[in-house]
Amino acid sequence: MTEYCAPLADMQFLLRERIDLEAIARLPGYEDVSLDLAQSVLEQSGRFASEVLSPLNRTGDVEGSRWQQGQVLTPNGFRQAYTRFIADGWNAMACPSQWGGQNQPRVLAALVEEMWHGANTAFALCPMLTRSAIDAIAHSGSPRLQHTYLPKLVSGEWTGTMNLTEPQAGSDLAAIRTRAVPAADGSYRLEGQKIFITYGEHDLSDNIIHLVLARTPDAPEGVKGISLFVVPKVRVGDDGLVGARNDVHCVSIEHKLGIHASPTCVMAFGHNGGAVGELVGEENRGLEYMFVMMNAARFAVGVQGIGIAERAYQRALAFARERIQGAEPGTRRRERVAIIRHPDVRRMLLLMKSQTEAMRALSIAVAAAVDLASGHADASERARHQAFAELMTPVTKGWCTETAVKIASLGIQIHGGMGFVEETGAAQHLRDARITPIYEGTTGIQANDLIGRKFARDGGHAVALVLEQMRTLARALAESSELRGAATVFSTAVEALASAIRYAIIHYANDIRAASAGAVPLLRLFGIVAGGAELLHSASLARKRLDATNPGAAETAFYVAKIATARFYVDHVLSQAQGLAHVVTAGAAAALDEGVF
Ligand SMILES: Cc1cc2nc3c(=O)[nH]c(=O)nc-3n(C[C@H](O)[C@H](O)[C@H](O)COP(=O)(O)OP(=O)(O)OC[C@H]3O[C@@H](n4cnc5c(N)ncnc54)[C@H](O)[C@@H]3O)c2cc1C
């Protein structure tokens, strides 16, 4: 097996059984959404992913993007693929119709974006960042900014970037130094250097629209003095026509572990008199606006992890079916078998499959909440879905990306020595996945967000509702003879999570160092339990289908596998919950022991 193959059966199952797509179709703007339409979109995007993007994944990795005198050349085939990508309308899929987009719901867009990342994650980063730029301008930009930039960003003729990081300002954006000085014409002149800017320069589009964080001369210190600016690579007049080249240049690109085809740029602003920028919204509110972009991007990076995990699993499964090694344990036969017959290889494959499916189901639940939060007729329902989406964004980002790295590593293990050589492609998935827990806020930053803004700030109200839903699910599962055992393990895991959350909320107020020491294990615990809830919910839906209808052979096999996969997850993953809760509630003193370093 060589190319990526979209996991259509699982994606369609989630849309059909798990998500209330009819409720989403009742939201304003989504009237055309239907299961038939969604299935057809998934089939078409699956074809595009396998036929156009996947064949460029390995060649893009080997060739990489190249810097030449300030220009960046993407690998062979990327330009043509991007031209087809935007011509087929994929860039505009989840964008507002007001600006030429198709206004598809996030539930569908998240599944499609998972495919792009599964097929070719280095390519997919470019449209991912463009979408974040669209979100920020649509949400906070003036009518002029919106009219000037949104139609071309939505169509994909222009692409977007996110310029936050500077050498001294990574996780700590308060340290940003790039300056923005007001000019007489109402615009600003920006000066400074940004590093690690994804697709900061490239040859896929005529213009690149940079969203840049900078400080005005009399801005207050810290995060309260950061403003957001639009700085186009080529300036755009009121008539929408492109004019002079702006004073923003890519001075080099990084040589890095993975995502070789995605250029990671050092950007110089204002080396020749100042880069012309336009303020987004009001001065000093830049970080607040950027958070709109960052939350969408954080969720999208979680989805990136799921896409890579799925691809790593597909490759490992194909290899395990072909590679012949050793005799099957427990049989008298002496003939050599495919390694998929070895119990330990099956265990590793199931770890890959079950966690990938758990992550996908969780991400789709979050995406549905984002849709319902923006358009539900009832304000209290909007608030409920918004609280859930905000709560689960750091979990989706942190847990799905950390787990993707482990899954990609298991993929190498299944390949044995061949996994360690580049030829099989398994190593690329680990190299590509490794960045995902780092950018858009490291896992440590996601975990701080979770315990601080998401748990402590509202006194645990939002998370208490989620825990209650989990308990209700556990009671329902206990009614099923098939899932009763799983329900017991799940219930224990939910209570372990509840005790860890209680500890975090209390200590966040009294002893923040103790709460912080367990924040990442707590995020992981939350991910494991929330993913488990989704998988068990899916298993119960699969059982209902098997009992109520007479499905065909393929459907029966899918439902039976769904139940078996959930049961595996319960024993091999969910069972870790108590250990993780112990780390959170008892591990701080050892982690903070000053005598060690
Ligand atoms: C390939 C690539 C692409 C990127 N793309 C972009 C982009 O398009 N735009 C952009 O603006 N940036 C981009 N970045 C930058 C990226 O977002 C940062 O690297 C990331 O935010 C971490 O910052 P840092 O590298 O300075 O690490 P640091 O902030 O120095 O962190 C180092 C370590 O300390 C920990 N740490 C730091 N502060 C805390 C804290 N308060 N609590 C707990 N732990 C903490 C971190 O978790 C980490 O483990 C990219 C980076 C890479 C490598």
Ligand as a Chemical Component Dictionary entry (heavy atoms), coordinates in Angstrom:
data_LIG
# 
_chem_comp.id                   LIG 
_chem_comp.type                 NON-POLYMER 
_chem_comp.pdbx_formal_charge   0 
_chem_comp.three_letter_code    LIG 
# 
loop_
_chem_comp_atom.comp_id 
_chem_comp_atom.atom_id 
_chem_comp_atom.alt_atom_id 
_chem_comp_atom.type_symbol 
_chem_comp_atom.charge 
_chem_comp_atom.model_Cartn_x 
_chem_comp_atom.model_Cartn_y 
_chem_comp_atom.model_Cartn_z 
_chem_comp_atom.pdbx_ordinal 
LIG C1  C1  C 0 8.118  24.345 12.340 1  
LIG C2  C2  C 0 7.599  25.501 13.140 2  
LIG C3  C3  C 0 6.578  26.289 12.639 3  
LIG C4  C4  C 0 6.114  27.388 13.369 4  
LIG N1  N1  N 0 5.160  28.216 12.827 5  
LIG C5  C5  C 0 4.872  29.388 13.452 6  
LIG C6  C6  C 0 4.062  30.375 12.814 7  
LIG O1  O1  O 0 3.559  30.181 11.703 8  
LIG N2  N2  N 0 3.867  31.566 13.456 9  
LIG C7  C7  C 0 4.415  31.838 14.674 10 
LIG O2  O2  O 0 4.197  32.918 15.182 11 
LIG N3  N3  N 0 5.164  30.907 15.312 12 
LIG C8  C8  C 0 5.419  29.702 14.727 13 
LIG N4  N4  N 0 6.223  28.783 15.347 14 
LIG C9  C9  C 0 6.736  29.065 16.678 15 
LIG C10 C10 C 0 6.093  28.201 17.757 16 
LIG O3  O3  O 0 4.765  28.604 17.959 17 
LIG C11 C11 C 0 6.966  28.292 19.011 18 
LIG O4  O4  O 0 8.144  27.552 18.750 19 
LIG C12 C12 C 0 6.264  27.767 20.249 20 
LIG O5  O5  O 0 5.216  28.623 20.621 21 
LIG C13 C13 C 0 7.208  27.609 21.436 22 
LIG O6  O6  O 0 7.976  28.769 21.635 23 
LIG P1  P1  P 0 9.558  28.626 21.791 24 
LIG O7  O7  O 0 10.056 27.826 20.650 25 
LIG O8  O8  O 0 10.147 29.957 21.999 26 
LIG O9  O9  O 0 9.757  27.742 23.089 27 
LIG P2  P2  P 0 9.765  28.308 24.597 28 
LIG O10 O10 O 0 8.630  29.214 24.811 29 
LIG O11 O11 O 0 11.127 28.781 24.910 30 
LIG O12 O12 O 0 9.484  26.956 25.394 31 
LIG C14 C14 C 0 10.515 25.985 25.690 32 
LIG C15 C15 C 0 9.937  24.966 26.680 33 
LIG O13 O13 O 0 9.545  25.645 27.887 34 
LIG C16 C16 C 0 8.174  25.401 28.185 35 
LIG N5  N5  N 0 7.536  26.606 28.685 36 
LIG C17 C17 C 0 7.753  27.883 28.318 37 
LIG N6  N6  N 0 6.935  28.708 28.989 38 
LIG C18 C18 C 0 6.162  27.939 29.789 39 
LIG C19 C19 C 0 5.129  28.198 30.718 40 
LIG N7  N7  N 0 4.677  29.426 30.959 41 
LIG N8  N8  N 0 4.558  27.144 31.354 42 
LIG C20 C20 C 0 4.990  25.893 31.130 43 
LIG N9  N9  N 0 5.967  25.589 30.261 44 
LIG C21 C21 C 0 6.547  26.598 29.595 45 
LIG C22 C22 C 0 7.544  24.979 26.855 46 
LIG O14 O14 O 0 6.409  24.166 27.053 47 
LIG C23 C23 C 0 8.690  24.240 26.184 48 
LIG O15 O15 O 0 8.715  22.923 26.632 49 
LIG C24 C24 C 0 6.656  27.657 14.652 50 
LIG C25 C25 C 0 7.669  26.836 15.170 51 
LIG C26 C26 C 0 8.158  25.793 14.426 52 
LIG C27 C27 C 0 9.294  24.975 15.002 53 
# 
loop_
_chem_comp_bond.comp_id 
_chem_comp_bond.atom_id_1 
_chem_comp_bond.atom_id_2 
_chem_comp_bond.value_order 
_chem_comp_bond.pdbx_ordinal 
LIG C1  C2  SING 1  
LIG C2  C3  SING 2  
LIG C2  C26 DOUB 3  
LIG C3  C4  DOUB 4  
LIG C4  N1  SING 5  
LIG C4  C24 SING 6  
LIG N1  C5  DOUB 7  
LIG C5  C6  SING 8  
LIG C5  C8  SING 9  
LIG C6  O1  DOUB 10 
LIG C6  N2  SING 11 
LIG N2  C7  SING 12 
LIG C7  O2  DOUB 13 
LIG C7  N3  SING 14 
LIG N3  C8  DOUB 15 
LIG C8  N4  SING 16 
LIG N4  C9  SING 17 
LIG N4  C24 SING 18 
LIG C9  C10 SING 19 
LIG C10 O3  SING 20 
LIG C10 C11 SING 21 
LIG C11 O4  SING 22 
LIG C11 C12 SING 23 
LIG C12 O5  SING 24 
LIG C12 C13 SING 25 
LIG C13 O6  SING 26 
LIG O6  P1  SING 27 
LIG P1  O7  DOUB 28 
LIG P1  O8  SING 29 
LIG P1  O9  SING 30 
LIG O9  P2  SING 31 
LIG P2  O10 DOUB 32 
LIG P2  O11 SING 33 
LIG P2  O12 SING 34 
LIG O12 C14 SING 35 
LIG C14 C15 SING 36 
LIG C15 O13 SING 37 
LIG C15 C23 SING 38 
LIG O13 C16 SING 39 
LIG C16 N5  SING 40 
LIG C16 C22 SING 41 
LIG N5  C17 SING 42 
LIG N5  C21 SING 43 
LIG C17 N6  DOUB 44 
LIG N6  C18 SING 45 
LIG C18 C19 SING 46 
LIG C18 C21 DOUB 47 
LIG C19 N7  SING 48 
LIG C19 N8  DOUB 49 
LIG N8  C20 SING 50 
LIG C20 N9  DOUB 51 
LIG N9  C21 SING 52 
LIG C22 O14 SING 53 
LIG C22 C23 SING 54 
LIG C23 O15 SING 55 
LIG C24 C25 DOUB 56 
LIG C25 C26 SING 57 
LIG C26 C27 SING 58 
# 
